[in-house]
Structure formats: structure tokens, C-alpha cells
Amino acid sequence: MKIRSKTDKWFDGFNILFMSVIVFVTLAPFWFALVGSFNDGLDYLRGSVYLWPREFTMANYKAVFSDTTIYHAYFITICRTLLGMSTHIAFTALVAYGMSRKGLGGRNVYLVIMLTTMFFYGGLIPTYLLYKQIGLLNNFMVYILPTLFSVWDMIIIMSFFRTIPEPIIESAKIDGAGEYRILLQLVMPLTKPVLAAIALFNGVYHWNSYMDALMFTTKSSLEPVQLVLMRMVTDASYGEAFSQQATSFMPEEAKHVNPATLKLAMMVATTAPIVAIYPFLQKYFVKGVLIGSVKG
């Protein structure tokens, strides 16, 4: 057994202390929001509610979910997340497979064109005019079509495709498999870690996105849950109106709710689903990023 020196022990102790501080600074805001969301609204205004709810209540969450607006916003967010994530993976992987094949004519030209889009952007106004011309304004597909493809994700997936031994693909071709069958039945099953990592990135983006809804939609029926949260946090009148509307359905609980605790409950409600799913994809996230980048 190796005997650790005093310097090594001091170094380990410093690392543990430093990382503990980082973890506390990172988690403290989330914990304070969670505690405040379970605290009585009037009591919360007194301040000093940090470690545990001083007067525990579920009234804030009852108020949030008493309004049908939040359910429809959740529906829009879930639909755009699932559809956007699945179509992004399918389309990006399809392009990445083609770019990974050495026999693709003009591959370098295509790659230069794609890389150019990573450094040059037309701007918000040209983008708005383009979306208007092709009919994406006030259209659910404005959440899906612009996110179908990512050059950066394509490079990651392509780097992993290139690590697959060529004899495996050649043997599949000898057995009569076409390119699509090779991609779906041979290559894709070998890329689960990378695809899961990309899916996690893209899913979190769709779940947290609200700028596209703010800029390209005016219909309340297309508002995702993050846009509702953003308006509650930044617009005092909107938050007050939401609070009054929510508590109007439950007058007996209204005295336990105020806009501040309602915002905290809304923050927790919008963050909890993606936080709950993240641990199940964490192992694929780490493995996929390492394989797709280091090996490539």
C-alpha cells in the first residue's frame, strides 16, 4: 500500500474543501427556491427563509396548477421537446453518416459550407423575414424546423462514425445491405452513447427555450412553459395577474400565496421534469462525449 505524503493529504483536503464550496454555491439558489416554494406566502415576506420552510404549505403549487394555462404550456413544451429532439437526432445523424463516407462526392465542399454557417449569422431581422416568408410565424413548426440540424452535433456524431471499422460496413454491403439499412441496423445501434448525449443537449435546449416563442409567435396557444415563467419573473403586472387568476380558483388558499412564492413554485415546477430525467442519461452523456470527441 502506497504511503501518502503530508503534501498529498493537504492537497486532497484543499480539493475537497474547494469542491464543497463550489457545490454549495451551485446548489444553494436551487435549494432556496425549493424551500421558498413550500413556505407560506405571507410568512415568506418576513424574510430569513433559507434552510427549511418556516410554515410549510402546498398552496403555492395548488395555485400554479389550478390554472389551465400551465397545463397547455406544459403540453406545448413536452411536444416540442420530444418532436424536436427526435427529428434533430434523425436528421443530424443522417447527414453525419453521409459525411463520414469516404466515397461521398464533394464532401469537403459540403463541410466548408457547413462550417461557414457556424461563424456567420444573418441576424435576427433577416431570420424573422425568412420565417415570415415561409410561413413559420405563429406556427408550431417554428420550434422544430430551425433546430433540425446542428453542424456541431454533426461533427461529434461524424467523428464517432469514422471510428467504426470499415470491414464491418463492407461485410454488410457484401450481404446485400444498402446504405439506409447499414445506418439503421448496424451503425445507429453502435452510436447509442453519442446519440443519447446529443439528445440530452437538444432536449434541455428545447425545454428551456423561450426566445423563439417570444420573437416568432403571438398566440397564447403556442406559449411554452418557460415563456410563462419568464413573464412571471420579469413582468410584475403579469405575475400579479397570474397570481390573482390562480388564487381565484381556490379562495381558501389565497391567504397563503403571494406573487413571490408563486414565482418560486413556478420555477421548481418548470425545472423538476428535466432534472428528474437527467440522471438516467448521465452515463450516456459522459461516455458519448468522450467517445465522440476524444476518439475523433
Secondary structure, DSSP 8 states (H G I E B T S, - for coil): -----HHHHHHHHHHHHHHHHHHHHHHHHHHHHHHHHTB-HHHHTT----SS-SSB-SHHHHHHTTSHHHHHHHHHHHHHHHHHHHHHHHHHHHHHHHHH-TT-TTHHHHHHHHHHHHH----HHHHHHHHHHTT-TT-GGGGTGGGS--HHHHHHHHHHHTTS-HHHHHHHHHTT--HHHIIIIIIHHHTHHHHHHHHHHHHHHHHH--HHHHHH---GGG--HHHHHHHHHH-HHHHHHHHHHHHHT-GGGGGG--HHHHHHHHHHHHHHHHHHHHHHHHHHHHHHHHIIIII-
